[in-house]
């Protein structure tokens, strides 16, 4: 595999903008483990190997069990996730695949059982941020250990 280009070097302003988005998400107070789950699931759907690799490692570094990592793609059938985590994973999938059916009312209502309006928007920002990172990573040919 070969990296097409290093986005950090080619366009440092883009990289700084993305870092600002990341910092903004973190300032919302979102649970860091939940945020890593969002990053992993969106990256799996998008096929961003660089992000799946780096966020899987970060998830485990947070003290999470390997079984929970392995079960992220099968979260619907898994007993390893809370209802709150499952609501966020469903929202992550819906927003990442938004062209398929948008965000159905059922998913929205389920998320709102666990999060207020601001927190819902914070989750949307978190999901959009990793989707943006994924699109940069895939478009520039990033792969695990390339940077």
Backbone torsions as a table, in degrees:
resi	resn	phi	psi	omega
1	UNK	NA	149.2	-179.9
2	UNK	-135.4	131.4	176.1
3	UNK	-67.1	128.2	179.2
4	UNK	-68.2	-48.2	178.3
5	UNK	-161.1	155.4	178.6
6	UNK	-94.5	102.7	-175.6
7	UNK	-60.7	-28.6	179.8
8	UNK	-65.1	-39.6	-178.8
9	UNK	-81.9	-40.9	-175.5
10	UNK	-69.6	-39.7	-178.2
11	UNK	-141.3	80.5	-178.3
12	UNK	-60.7	-27.9	178.9
13	UNK	-66.0	-40.9	176.4
14	UNK	-61.1	-46.4	179.4
15	UNK	-60.1	-43.7	178.9
16	UNK	-64.4	-39.5	177.1
17	UNK	-60.8	-44.2	178.8
18	UNK	-64.6	-39.2	177.1
19	UNK	-64.5	-35.6	177.2
20	UNK	-65.8	-39.4	176.1
21	UNK	-61.0	-44.9	179.8
22	UNK	-60.4	-44.8	179.4
23	UNK	-64.0	-38.0	178.7
24	UNK	-63.9	-42.2	177.0
25	UNK	-60.2	-46.4	-177.5
26	UNK	-64.6	-31.9	178.4
27	UNK	-69.7	-16.6	179.5
28	UNK	-69.4	-19.6	-177.9
29	UNK	89.7	11.2	178.8
30	UNK	-56.3	139.7	177.0
31	UNK	-58.5	126.7	-174.1
32	UNK	-64.9	-36.6	178.0
33	UNK	-66.9	-43.4	177.1
34	UNK	-61.1	-40.3	178.4
35	UNK	-63.4	-40.3	177.0
36	UNK	-63.9	-36.8	177.7
37	UNK	-63.3	-41.5	176.6
38	UNK	-59.7	-47.1	-178.0
39	UNK	-62.0	-42.8	-179.1
40	UNK	-65.5	-49.1	-175.4
41	UNK	-65.3	-45.0	178.1
42	UNK	-62.1	-41.5	-179.2
43	UNK	-66.3	-35.2	175.2
44	UNK	-63.4	-47.2	-179.4
45	UNK	-61.7	-43.9	-177.4
46	UNK	-77.3	-16.8	-179.7
47	UNK	77.9	32.0	178.6
48	UNK	-91.6	96.6	-175.7
49	UNK	-63.3	-36.9	179.2
50	UNK	-59.4	-48.2	-177.1
51	UNK	-72.2	-37.9	176.7
52	UNK	-59.1	-45.7	-179.0
53	UNK	-62.7	-53.0	-174.5
54	UNK	-67.8	-38.5	-177.9
55	UNK	-79.6	-26.3	172.9
56	UNK	-65.2	-42.2	177.2
57	UNK	-63.9	-42.6	179.3
58	UNK	-63.6	-38.8	178.1
59	UNK	-60.8	-47.1	179.1
60	UNK	-67.8	-36.5	177.6
61	UNK	-63.5	-22.4	177.6
62	UNK	-80.0	2.6	177.9
63	UNK	92.5	8.8	179.4
64	UNK	-73.6	153.2	-179.5
65	UNK	-80.3	146.3	179.5
66	UNK	-58.4	-34.8	-179.7
67	UNK	-62.2	-36.7	178.1
68	UNK	-67.4	-38.0	176.7
69	UNK	-62.6	-47.3	-179.1
70	UNK	-62.5	-32.0	-176.4
71	UNK	-85.0	-5.5	-178.8
72	UNK	-56.3	-43.9	178.7
73	UNK	-67.1	-20.4	-178.3
74	UNK	-115.4	32.7	-173.2
75	UNK	-56.7	-30.9	-178.2
76	UNK	-62.8	-36.6	-176.9
77	UNK	-94.0	-7.4	-174.0
78	UNK	-87.1	146.1	174.6
79	UNK	-95.0	4.9	-173.6
80	UNK	-89.5	-0.8	-177.6
81	UNK	-120.9	145.5	177.1
82	UNK	-75.7	166.3	175.7
83	UNK	-60.4	-37.1	178.5
84	UNK	-63.7	-45.8	179.0
85	UNK	-64.2	-40.4	178.9
86	UNK	-64.9	-36.9	177.4
87	UNK	-62.4	-41.8	179.9
88	UNK	-69.5	-39.3	177.6
89	UNK	-64.5	-38.9	176.7
90	UNK	-63.6	-43.1	177.8
91	UNK	-63.8	-41.2	178.3
92	UNK	-58.2	-45.6	179.5
93	UNK	-64.9	-43.0	-178.4
94	UNK	-64.3	-45.4	-179.0
95	UNK	-69.1	-40.4	179.2
96	UNK	-63.9	-37.8	178.9
97	UNK	-103.7	38.2	-168.7
98	UNK	-57.9	-26.8	-178.7
99	UNK	-72.1	-15.2	-177.7
100	UNK	-75.8	-54.1	179.9
101	UNK	-150.0	20.3	-178.4
102	UNK	66.5	-148.3	173.7
103	UNK	-113.0	101.9	-178.6
104	UNK	-58.5	150.1	179.8
105	UNK	-54.6	-38.9	-178.8
106	UNK	-60.6	-41.4	179.0
107	UNK	-67.9	-46.3	178.4
108	UNK	-56.5	-49.6	-177.7
109	UNK	-63.9	-37.1	178.4
110	UNK	-66.8	-42.0	177.4
111	UNK	-63.4	-40.6	-177.4
112	UNK	-68.1	-16.3	173.2
113	UNK	-65.7	-25.5	-173.9
114	UNK	-111.0	-18.7	-173.3
115	UNK	-136.0	143.4	176.1
116	UNK	-79.2	-179.4	-176.3
117	UNK	-59.1	-46.0	180.0
118	UNK	-63.0	-44.1	179.8
119	UNK	-63.6	-35.3	175.7
120	UNK	-60.8	-46.5	178.8
121	UNK	-66.0	-34.5	175.1
122	UNK	-61.2	-40.7	177.2
123	UNK	-64.3	-41.2	178.3
124	UNK	-61.0	-43.3	177.1
125	UNK	-60.9	-44.2	179.6
126	UNK	-61.1	-44.1	-179.5
127	UNK	-66.2	-42.7	179.0
128	UNK	-66.5	-34.6	179.3
129	UNK	-64.3	-47.6	179.6
130	UNK	-68.1	-34.1	176.0
131	UNK	-63.1	-37.3	176.2
132	UNK	-65.7	-45.6	176.5
133	UNK	-58.1	-43.9	179.7
134	UNK	-58.1	-45.3	-176.6
135	UNK	-67.3	-34.6	174.2
136	UNK	-67.6	-46.9	-178.1
137	UNK	-61.1	-46.0	-179.4
138	UNK	-67.2	-44.1	-176.3
139	UNK	-66.8	-29.0	-179.5
140	UNK	-97.2	0.4	175.1
141	UNK	81.2	26.2	179.2
142	UNK	-68.9	145.2	177.1
143	UNK	-144.6	162.8	-177.8
144	UNK	-51.3	134.7	177.2
145	UNK	69.6	16.2	-179.0
146	UNK	-83.6	-16.4	-176.1
147	UNK	-124.7	NA	NA
